[in-house]
Each structure stands twice: as C-alpha cells, then as structure tokens.
Amino acid sequence: MSTGLRRYAEVWRLPGARTLLIGSILGRLPIGMAPLLLVLLVEGSTGSYADAGIASAAYAVANAIVGPVLGRIADRLRPAPVLLGTALAWPIAAVGVLAATAVDAPAPVLWAASALLGACLPPLTATVRSVWAELTSGPATSRLRESALALETTAFELVFVLGPMVVGALAVVTEPTVSLVVAAVLALGGTLAVASGRATRGWRPEPGRPAARGLGPAVAFGMPLLLAVSSGLAFAFGIVGVAIPAFAAERSGGDADGLAGLLLGLWGVGSVTGGLWYGTRQFRRSLPTQWAVSLGAVAAGLATLALVPSAGVMAVALLVGGLTLAPALTVENALVSRIAPAGMVNEAYTWVATVVFATSAAGAAVAGVLVEQESGVAIAFTLAALTTGAGAVAAAVPRTALRRVITRTT
C-alpha cells in the first residue's frame, strides 16, 4: 500500500470515523436535492418559475441567516443536541412544503414554507469539519488532518454530484413529492447517525474559553481575508452553474438540459478525483501558499472555458479543470480549522458556508444577466476566472493576516 493510501486507511481507523463519513454523506444528500426539488414542486403548484426561483432563494437566505446561530449554539452546548433537534425539524418542515404544494397554497405561503425548510437544515457540514479537526488535533494524528479534510471535501462534492442524480432517477418513476420524502428520510437517518456517533459525542467545548459575541469568529484575526478569498471562488462557482447550461443551449443540437447535466457532472468527477489525490500527498509549502497555487490553477481552468469551441472540448476542459477544485476547498477548510479561535470552530465553518451560499447566489444572478448578451457566456467565464484569480493573488501576498496567523499556530 502506498504512503498516501495508508494515510486514508489511518483516517478510516480513527475513533468514530466510519460513522462520521458515511452518515454525513447520507445526511447531506438533501443539500444537493432540495434546491431542485423546490423548483419542481413550486413550479408544479403555481406554474411559475419566478415563484419557484423566489422559493429557492428563500430557502438559501434562511439557511444563511440561521446557520451561524446554530454553529454558535453547537460551540456552546456541543454539536449533538443541535443535530438531534434539526434532524427532527427538517422532515417536519418538509411535510409543510408538501402540504402547501398539495393544496396549491398562495405563493407567499410556499415561500415561507421553503424558508422554514432552509432554516431547519442540519448544520452537518460545519459539525463534521470541526469534528474532523478535533480528531486530528493530537500529536499522533495531526499529520492526518489534511488527508481527513480532503476526504471530507470529496464527500461533500459527492453530495452535489449524487443529489441531483437521485432526484433525476426518482423523477423517472415517481413524483417530486416522493423525492422530498426520500430526502427527509436521508436527512433524519444520516444526521442521527452523525449525532449519535462516537466522534461527535466525544466533542466537548473547551472549558474557560470566552463565548463568541457579535460576529464572533467572522472578525477573528485572519478570517475576514479568508472569507473574502472564499467569496471570490464561490462567486465563480455561481457563475459556472449558470454559464454551463447557457453554453449547452448554444451548442446542443437537442437535449440542452442533458448536456448541461453531463458537463457539470464531469466537473464534479474531476473535483472528486483531485480531492482524493490531494489527500494522499504531504506538502512542505505553507497552507496559504498551497491555497494561492490551487486557486491560481482553478482560475486558469476557468479562463480556458471562455475559449473552448465545442461541447466535446468543454467536456475535457471541465474534467481537467475540476481536478483543482477539491484541493483548493480542502486547503480552505484546513485554514479555517487553524484560524478559528478556540471554542468557535463550528461557528467559523458556518460563517464560511454562509458567505459561500450568498456569493454563489450573487454569481448566479450576475451570470444570468451576462449570458443573455452577445458573447455573454465567454464573458461570464472570464469574470469567474478574474474573481478566483484575485483570491489567488490575495492569498499569495506575503505578510498578510492570513499568513501571520498561520505562523502563530504552527
């Protein structure tokens, strides 16, 4: 067995790691399912994609607002109680969405139900990442942190590859209502597994640490720069999510939706492959340097997309460019675990998720305007490359807060 694979095997043998990994994948599949299901259900009820878009936005905004609050509660009380509460609340909120669409409720009611669903989403991602950081905090396991976080990032990428695929497969044989029931069952079972798992139950708040106030870890030394760089990458992700379907519509001779799904799927496959590769390696360069290099590689890949002449070339470009995504996100997660003040790790991860959610939505909105212009798809890809490249430059600048705080903690 190679050294890299041996590291993954060691991560797999950490106390509670198996339940943490498998439960988190199952419990987070609804993250990849719910946005599409809301569009299908609300449009089916009202006949309006505009209403469906507002419902999807309400879901995202509610989650972005409530997420940091849940993270702060988890830091104070432990993650398990928060996960248990939201594991029960999310299926109940899903029933509310189903009831509202079944009776063709007015659009504001559907928007409110969608917002409640977003507010109740279990904070699994923040919890899982903080638990992985805790599991690899000891002298004997600290060398496994990057491998553990690479595995976690890859698992999270799988959620966005598999979630829409599950919805699509179920749509062939049943109604979207059944798909939301399946999502609720997955959220309940996966979240309960993580909450009751050995690794999560073993997580305890650090005694004697000051409680977070105000914006908490969002304004901790080094975090504002990290959030700014993360937002540039997330903005680019939002652009790509719109620009790829627009490209497919321009180039496809028939099934544009099918081509768009295939292209985005290849991007995800590339990312999963890159994440698994990254986790088998140990790098001597500092985390900020690794982040700058990986973000620069992502930016280069995005710039290439503006030049491709055909769907076949786009497929290859996305597959190859996707290799850089998960490594960049893995380093980002490792930086958060180093920068977050003691006792505020869960909330720090939820702040990152909130910023990513918001800026990704903003990127999608901007791309929606751009792609309707002449040469708009190429311009959109260029803008995505520029925002990511700006983040790479910011991460590469010496003597920044990001680099100073990492120096302090190593």
GUTOR-764277 format. One record per residue (C-alpha): residue number from 0; x, y, z. Coordinates in steps of 0.1 Angstrom, whole numbers, plus 5000, padded with zeros to 4 digits. Each point is the difference from the previous one (the first is absolute). Last residue first. Layout:
+-----+------+------+------+
: seq :    x :    y :    z :
+-----+------+------+------+
: NUM :    X :    Y :    Z :
...
+-----+------+------+------+
***
This chain:
+-----+------+------+------+
: seq :    x :    y :    z :
+-----+------+------+------+
: 409 : 5023 : 5262 : 5137 :
: 408 : 4973 : 5022 : 5014 :
: 407 : 5018 : 5033 : 5000 :
: 406 : 5013 : 4995 : 4964 :
: 405 : 4964 : 4993 : 4989 :
: 404 : 4989 : 5033 : 5016 :
: 403 : 5028 : 5019 : 4982 :
: 402 : 4992 : 4985 : 4966 :
: 401 : 4963 : 5009 : 5001 :
: 400 : 5007 : 5034 : 5015 :
: 399 : 5021 : 5008 : 4970 :
: 398 : 5038 : 5000 : 5001 :
: 397 : 5004 : 4986 : 4965 :
: 396 : 4974 : 5004 : 4972 :
: 395 : 4992 : 4965 : 4986 :
: 394 : 4965 : 4997 : 5015 :
: 393 : 4990 : 5034 : 4986 :
: 392 : 5014 : 4990 : 4966 :
: 391 : 4980 : 4968 : 5000 :
: 390 : 4969 : 5018 : 5010 :
: 389 : 5004 : 5024 : 4971 :
: 388 : 5004 : 4970 : 4978 :
: 387 : 4967 : 4986 : 5012 :
: 386 : 4982 : 5032 : 4992 :
: 385 : 5017 : 5003 : 4967 :
: 384 : 4994 : 4964 : 4988 :
: 383 : 4962 : 5004 : 5008 :
: 382 : 5000 : 5033 : 4981 :
: 381 : 5016 : 4982 : 4970 :
: 380 : 4974 : 4972 : 5002 :
: 379 : 4972 : 5026 : 4999 :
: 378 : 5016 : 5019 : 4971 :
: 377 : 5002 : 4968 : 4980 :
: 376 : 4963 : 4993 : 5007 :
: 375 : 4990 : 5035 : 4992 :
: 374 : 5014 : 5000 : 4965 :
: 373 : 4970 : 5021 : 4991 :
: 372 : 4979 : 5006 : 5031 :
: 371 : 4976 : 4975 : 5016 :
: 370 : 5028 : 4983 : 5017 :
: 369 : 5009 : 5031 : 5020 :
: 368 : 4967 : 5006 : 5018 :
: 367 : 4997 : 4964 : 5013 :
: 366 : 5038 : 5001 : 5008 :
: 365 : 4994 : 5029 : 5024 :
: 364 : 4972 : 4981 : 5017 :
: 363 : 5021 : 4968 : 5002 :
: 362 : 5029 : 5019 : 5015 :
: 361 : 4978 : 5015 : 5026 :
: 360 : 4986 : 4966 : 5010 :
: 359 : 5036 : 4988 : 5003 :
: 358 : 5008 : 5031 : 5021 :
: 357 : 4972 : 4992 : 5025 :
: 356 : 5006 : 4963 : 5004 :
: 355 : 5038 : 5004 : 5002 :
: 354 : 4996 : 5027 : 5026 :
: 353 : 4976 : 4979 : 5021 :
: 352 : 5022 : 4968 : 4996 :
: 351 : 5030 : 5019 : 5012 :
: 350 : 4981 : 5014 : 5029 :
: 349 : 4988 : 4965 : 5008 :
: 348 : 5036 : 4988 : 5002 :
: 347 : 5009 : 5027 : 5025 :
: 346 : 4969 : 4992 : 5021 :
: 345 : 5011 : 4964 : 5004 :
: 344 : 5036 : 5010 : 5008 :
: 343 : 4992 : 5026 : 5027 :
: 342 : 5014 : 4984 : 5031 :
: 341 : 5035 : 5009 : 4992 :
: 340 : 5002 : 5029 : 4975 :
: 339 : 4996 : 4989 : 4964 :
: 338 : 5033 : 5005 : 4980 :
: 337 : 5014 : 4964 : 5000 :
: 336 : 4967 : 4982 : 4993 :
: 335 : 4990 : 5026 : 4974 :
: 334 : 5034 : 4995 : 4982 :
: 333 : 4994 : 4963 : 4998 :
: 332 : 4966 : 5006 : 4984 :
: 331 : 5015 : 5024 : 4974 :
: 330 : 5027 : 4974 : 4993 :
: 329 : 4973 : 4975 : 4992 :
: 328 : 4981 : 5024 : 4979 :
: 327 : 5030 : 5007 : 4978 :
: 326 : 5008 : 4963 : 4997 :
: 325 : 4963 : 4993 : 4992 :
: 324 : 5000 : 5024 : 4970 :
: 323 : 5033 : 4992 : 4982 :
: 322 : 4990 : 4968 : 4983 :
: 321 : 4969 : 5017 : 4987 :
: 320 : 5020 : 5018 : 4974 :
: 319 : 5009 : 4966 : 4984 :
: 318 : 4964 : 4988 : 4999 :
: 317 : 4987 : 5034 : 4991 :
: 316 : 5025 : 5005 : 4971 :
: 315 : 4993 : 4965 : 4987 :
: 314 : 4962 : 5006 : 4999 :
: 313 : 5005 : 5035 : 4985 :
: 312 : 5020 : 4985 : 4972 :
: 311 : 4972 : 4976 : 4992 :
: 310 : 4974 : 5028 : 5003 :
: 309 : 5018 : 5022 : 4975 :
: 308 : 5022 : 5030 : 4994 :
: 307 : 5016 : 5005 : 5035 :
: 306 : 5014 : 5034 : 5007 :
: 305 : 4981 : 5013 : 5030 :
: 304 : 5005 : 4966 : 5016 :
: 303 : 5037 : 5005 : 5001 :
: 302 : 4996 : 5030 : 5024 :
: 301 : 4983 : 4976 : 5024 :
: 300 : 5029 : 4976 : 4999 :
: 299 : 5025 : 5028 : 5006 :
: 298 : 4979 : 5012 : 5029 :
: 297 : 4999 : 4966 : 5016 :
: 296 : 5038 : 4997 : 4997 :
: 295 : 5005 : 5034 : 5016 :
: 294 : 4977 : 4989 : 5028 :
: 293 : 5021 : 4969 : 5005 :
: 292 : 5033 : 5020 : 5001 :
: 291 : 4986 : 5026 : 5023 :
: 290 : 4985 : 4974 : 5023 :
: 289 : 5033 : 4980 : 5002 :
: 288 : 5018 : 5033 : 5008 :
: 287 : 4975 : 5008 : 5028 :
: 286 : 5004 : 4964 : 5013 :
: 285 : 5038 : 5002 : 5002 :
: 284 : 5021 : 4980 : 4975 :
: 283 : 5014 : 4967 : 5011 :
: 282 : 4971 : 4980 : 4985 :
: 281 : 4988 : 4966 : 5011 :
: 280 : 4981 : 4980 : 4974 :
: 279 : 4973 : 4973 : 5001 :
: 278 : 4973 : 5025 : 5008 :
: 277 : 5007 : 5020 : 4969 :
: 276 : 4993 : 4970 : 4977 :
: 275 : 4966 : 4994 : 5016 :
: 274 : 4991 : 5037 : 4996 :
: 273 : 5012 : 5000 : 4964 :
: 272 : 4978 : 4970 : 4991 :
: 271 : 4970 : 5015 : 5017 :
: 270 : 5005 : 5033 : 4982 :
: 269 : 5004 : 4983 : 4966 :
: 268 : 4968 : 4981 : 5006 :
: 267 : 4982 : 5032 : 5010 :
: 266 : 5011 : 5017 : 4967 :
: 265 : 4988 : 4969 : 4981 :
: 264 : 4966 : 5003 : 5017 :
: 263 : 4998 : 5037 : 4990 :
: 262 : 5006 : 4990 : 4964 :
: 261 : 4975 : 4970 : 5001 :
: 260 : 4973 : 5021 : 5016 :
: 259 : 5004 : 5028 : 4974 :
: 258 : 4999 : 4974 : 4972 :
: 257 : 4968 : 4985 : 5014 :
: 256 : 4984 : 5034 : 5004 :
: 255 : 5010 : 5010 : 4965 :
: 254 : 4983 : 4970 : 4984 :
: 253 : 5000 : 5007 : 4963 :
: 252 : 5027 : 5015 : 4978 :
: 251 : 5019 : 5013 : 5030 :
: 250 : 5026 : 5028 : 4996 :
: 249 : 4981 : 5031 : 5010 :
: 248 : 4977 : 4983 : 5026 :
: 247 : 5031 : 4981 : 5014 :
: 246 : 5019 : 5033 : 5004 :
: 245 : 4970 : 5015 : 5019 :
: 244 : 4998 : 4968 : 5022 :
: 243 : 5038 : 5005 : 5007 :
: 242 : 4997 : 5038 : 5006 :
: 241 : 4974 : 4996 : 5028 :
: 240 : 5019 : 4976 : 5024 :
: 239 : 5033 : 5015 : 4988 :
: 238 : 4990 : 5035 : 5013 :
: 237 : 4990 : 4986 : 5034 :
: 236 : 5033 : 4982 : 5003 :
: 235 : 5019 : 5032 : 4991 :
: 234 : 4982 : 5019 : 5028 :
: 233 : 5010 : 4971 : 5023 :
: 232 : 5037 : 5005 : 4991 :
: 231 : 4999 : 5037 : 5006 :
: 230 : 4980 : 4995 : 5032 :
: 229 : 5027 : 4976 : 5014 :
: 228 : 5026 : 5028 : 4995 :
: 227 : 4979 : 5025 : 5019 :
: 226 : 4992 : 4974 : 5027 :
: 225 : 5037 : 4992 : 5005 :
: 224 : 5009 : 5037 : 5001 :
: 223 : 4973 : 5007 : 5026 :
: 222 : 5011 : 4969 : 5020 :
: 221 : 5037 : 5010 : 5005 :
: 220 : 4996 : 5013 : 5035 :
: 219 : 4964 : 4993 : 5012 :
: 218 : 4973 : 5020 : 4984 :
: 217 : 4978 : 4971 : 4988 :
: 216 : 5010 : 4981 : 5032 :
: 215 : 4974 : 5019 : 5020 :
: 214 : 4978 : 5024 : 4980 :
: 213 : 4986 : 5014 : 5033 :
: 212 : 5011 : 4978 : 5029 :
: 211 : 5017 : 4966 : 5002 :
: 210 : 5004 : 4985 : 5034 :
: 209 : 5033 : 5004 : 5017 :
: 208 : 5019 : 4967 : 5006 :
: 207 : 5002 : 4986 : 5035 :
: 206 : 4991 : 4965 : 4990 :
: 205 : 5004 : 4989 : 4964 :
: 204 : 4967 : 4988 : 4987 :
: 203 : 4998 : 4962 : 4997 :
: 202 : 5001 : 4976 : 4970 :
: 201 : 4999 : 4964 : 5011 :
: 200 : 4963 : 4997 : 4990 :
: 199 : 5010 : 5010 : 4965 :
: 198 : 5027 : 4974 : 4996 :
: 197 : 4981 : 4972 : 5016 :
: 196 : 4970 : 5004 : 4978 :
: 195 : 4966 : 5011 : 5014 :
: 194 : 4999 : 5033 : 4982 :
: 193 : 5015 : 4985 : 4968 :
: 192 : 4975 : 4972 : 4998 :
: 191 : 4971 : 5023 : 5009 :
: 190 : 5010 : 5023 : 4971 :
: 189 : 5002 : 4972 : 4975 :
: 188 : 4966 : 4985 : 5010 :
: 187 : 4980 : 5032 : 5002 :
: 186 : 5016 : 5017 : 4969 :
: 185 : 4996 : 4967 : 4980 :
: 184 : 4964 : 4996 : 5010 :
: 183 : 4992 : 5036 : 4992 :
: 182 : 5017 : 4997 : 4966 :
: 181 : 4980 : 4969 : 4992 :
: 180 : 4968 : 5019 : 5009 :
: 179 : 5012 : 5028 : 4977 :
: 178 : 5004 : 4975 : 4972 :
: 177 : 4965 : 4986 : 5006 :
: 176 : 4986 : 5035 : 4995 :
: 175 : 5020 : 5004 : 4968 :
: 174 : 4978 : 4973 : 4985 :
: 173 : 5010 : 4964 : 4990 :
: 172 : 5018 : 4977 : 4975 :
: 171 : 5022 : 5022 : 4979 :
: 170 : 5001 : 5028 : 5026 :
: 169 : 5016 : 4976 : 5024 :
: 168 : 5031 : 4998 : 4978 :
: 167 : 5001 : 5037 : 4995 :
: 166 : 4997 : 5008 : 5037 :
: 165 : 5027 : 4974 : 5009 :
: 164 : 5023 : 5015 : 4973 :
: 163 : 4994 : 5035 : 5014 :
: 162 : 5013 : 4988 : 5033 :
: 161 : 5028 : 4978 : 4987 :
: 160 : 5023 : 5026 : 4986 :
: 159 : 4993 : 5028 : 5025 :
: 158 : 5004 : 4975 : 5029 :
: 157 : 5031 : 4985 : 4984 :
: 156 : 5017 : 5034 : 5004 :
: 155 : 4993 : 4998 : 5038 :
: 154 : 5017 : 4965 : 5001 :
: 153 : 5030 : 5014 : 4982 :
: 152 : 5003 : 5029 : 5025 :
: 151 : 4997 : 4975 : 5029 :
: 150 : 5027 : 4978 : 4985 :
: 149 : 5023 : 5030 : 4994 :
: 148 : 4993 : 5011 : 5036 :
: 147 : 5011 : 4966 : 5013 :
: 146 : 5031 : 5000 : 4978 :
: 145 : 5009 : 5036 : 5010 :
: 144 : 4995 : 4991 : 5037 :
: 143 : 5020 : 4967 : 4999 :
: 142 : 5033 : 5015 : 5012 :
: 141 : 4982 : 5013 : 5031 :
: 140 : 4992 : 4964 : 5011 :
: 139 : 5028 : 4990 : 5024 :
: 138 : 5004 : 5035 : 5015 :
: 137 : 4963 : 5004 : 5004 :
: 136 : 4978 : 5023 : 4980 :
: 135 : 4989 : 4975 : 4973 :
: 134 : 4967 : 4989 : 5016 :
: 133 : 4992 : 5036 : 5010 :
: 132 : 5005 : 5013 : 4964 :
: 131 : 4978 : 4971 : 4988 :
: 130 : 4974 : 5010 : 5026 :
: 129 : 5001 : 5037 : 4988 :
: 128 : 4996 : 4988 : 4964 :
: 127 : 4971 : 4978 : 5008 :
: 126 : 4982 : 5026 : 5021 :
: 125 : 5003 : 5028 : 4974 :
: 124 : 4988 : 4976 : 4972 :
: 123 : 4972 : 4985 : 5021 :
: 122 : 4983 : 5033 : 5009 :
: 121 : 4965 : 4983 : 4998 :
: 120 : 4977 : 5019 : 4976 :
: 119 : 4972 : 5015 : 5021 :
: 118 : 5004 : 5036 : 4987 :
: 117 : 4999 : 4988 : 4964 :
: 116 : 4967 : 4980 : 5005 :
: 115 : 4985 : 5030 : 5018 :
: 114 : 5009 : 5022 : 4970 :
: 113 : 4984 : 4976 : 4977 :
: 112 : 4968 : 5000 : 5021 :
: 111 : 5000 : 5038 : 4999 :
: 110 : 5005 : 5001 : 4963 :
: 109 : 4971 : 4975 : 4995 :
: 108 : 4978 : 5022 : 5022 :
: 107 : 5009 : 5031 : 4980 :
: 106 : 4992 : 4981 : 4968 :
: 105 : 4964 : 4992 : 5010 :
: 104 : 4993 : 4964 : 5009 :
: 103 : 4995 : 4975 : 4973 :
: 102 : 4985 : 4974 : 5024 :
: 101 : 5027 : 4975 : 4994 :
: 100 : 5027 : 5026 : 4998 :
:  99 : 4994 : 5013 : 5035 :
:  98 : 4997 : 4965 : 5014 :
:  97 : 5033 : 4988 : 4984 :
:  96 : 5018 : 5031 : 5012 :
:  95 : 4987 : 4995 : 5036 :
:  94 : 5010 : 4963 : 4998 :
:  93 : 5035 : 5012 : 4992 :
:  92 : 4999 : 5022 : 5031 :
:  91 : 4992 : 4970 : 5021 :
:  90 : 5028 : 4981 : 4983 :
:  89 : 5024 : 5028 : 5008 :
:  88 : 4990 : 5004 : 5037 :
:  87 : 5009 : 4965 : 5011 :
:  86 : 5036 : 5001 : 4987 :
:  85 : 5001 : 5036 : 5011 :
:  84 : 4995 : 4992 : 5036 :
:  83 : 5024 : 4970 : 5000 :
:  82 : 5027 : 5020 : 4982 :
:  81 : 4998 : 5028 : 5025 :
:  80 : 5001 : 4976 : 5029 :
:  79 : 5031 : 4982 : 4985 :
:  78 : 5020 : 5031 : 4992 :
:  77 : 5011 : 5009 : 5035 :
:  76 : 4983 : 5026 : 5023 :
:  75 : 5021 : 5031 : 4994 :
:  74 : 5016 : 4993 : 4966 :
:  73 : 4968 : 4984 : 4988 :
:  72 : 4980 : 5031 : 5009 :
:  71 : 5024 : 5021 : 4981 :
:  70 : 4997 : 4978 : 4969 :
:  69 : 4962 : 5001 : 5002 :
:  68 : 5002 : 5038 : 5000 :
:  67 : 5025 : 5000 : 4971 :
:  66 : 4976 : 4978 : 4979 :
:  65 : 4967 : 5020 : 5008 :
:  64 : 5007 : 5029 : 4976 :
:  63 : 5016 : 4980 : 4971 :
:  62 : 4973 : 4972 : 5003 :
:  61 : 4972 : 5026 : 4998 :
:  60 : 5017 : 5016 : 4970 :
:  59 : 5003 : 4967 : 4981 :
:  58 : 4964 : 4988 : 5006 :
:  57 : 4987 : 5035 : 4991 :
:  56 : 5020 : 4999 : 4968 :
:  55 : 4986 : 4967 : 4990 :
:  54 : 4965 : 5013 : 5007 :
:  53 : 5007 : 5031 : 4980 :
:  52 : 5011 : 4979 : 4971 :
:  51 : 4969 : 4978 : 5002 :
:  50 : 4978 : 5031 : 4999 :
:  49 : 5018 : 5013 : 4969 :
:  48 : 4998 : 4965 : 4985 :
:  47 : 4963 : 5003 : 5001 :
:  46 : 4974 : 4973 : 4995 :
:  45 : 4989 : 5005 : 5036 :
:  44 : 5001 : 4964 : 5014 :
:  43 : 5023 : 4983 : 4975 :
:  42 : 5023 : 5030 : 5001 :
:  41 : 5001 : 4997 : 5038 :
:  40 : 5007 : 4963 : 4999 :
:  39 : 5026 : 4999 : 4973 :
:  38 : 5018 : 5031 : 5012 :
:  37 : 4999 : 4987 : 5036 :
:  36 : 5013 : 4966 : 4988 :
:  35 : 5030 : 5016 : 4983 :
:  34 : 5010 : 5019 : 5031 :
:  33 : 4993 : 4970 : 5023 :
:  32 : 5021 : 4973 : 4983 :
:  31 : 5036 : 5010 : 5004 :
:  30 : 4996 : 5011 : 5036 :
:  29 : 4977 : 4970 : 5004 :
:  28 : 5031 : 4978 : 4995 :
:  27 : 5014 : 5014 : 5032 :
:  26 : 4988 : 4974 : 5024 :
:  25 : 5011 : 4971 : 4978 :
:  24 : 5035 : 5014 : 4995 :
:  23 : 5003 : 5010 : 5037 :
:  22 : 4989 : 4966 : 5012 :
:  21 : 5027 : 4983 : 4979 :
:  20 : 5028 : 5022 : 5011 :
:  19 : 4992 : 5005 : 5036 :
:  18 : 4989 : 4963 : 5005 :
:  17 : 5034 : 4989 : 4985 :
:  16 : 5020 : 5025 : 5020 :
:  15 : 4987 : 4991 : 5034 :
:  14 : 5035 : 4995 : 5015 :
:  13 : 5026 : 5004 : 4973 :
:  12 : 5003 : 4968 : 4978 :
:  11 : 4988 : 5016 : 4968 :
:  10 : 5026 : 5028 : 5005 :
:   9 : 5027 : 4974 : 5003 :
:   8 : 4988 : 4983 : 4968 :
:   7 : 5001 : 5034 : 4982 :
:   6 : 5036 : 5005 : 5012 :
:   5 : 5009 : 4965 : 4987 :
:   4 : 4986 : 5010 : 4966 :
:   3 : 5025 : 5029 : 4999 :
:   2 : 5029 : 4979 : 5011 :
:   1 : 4993 : 4973 : 4974 :
:   0 : 4987 : 4966 : 5009 :
+-----+------+------+------+
***
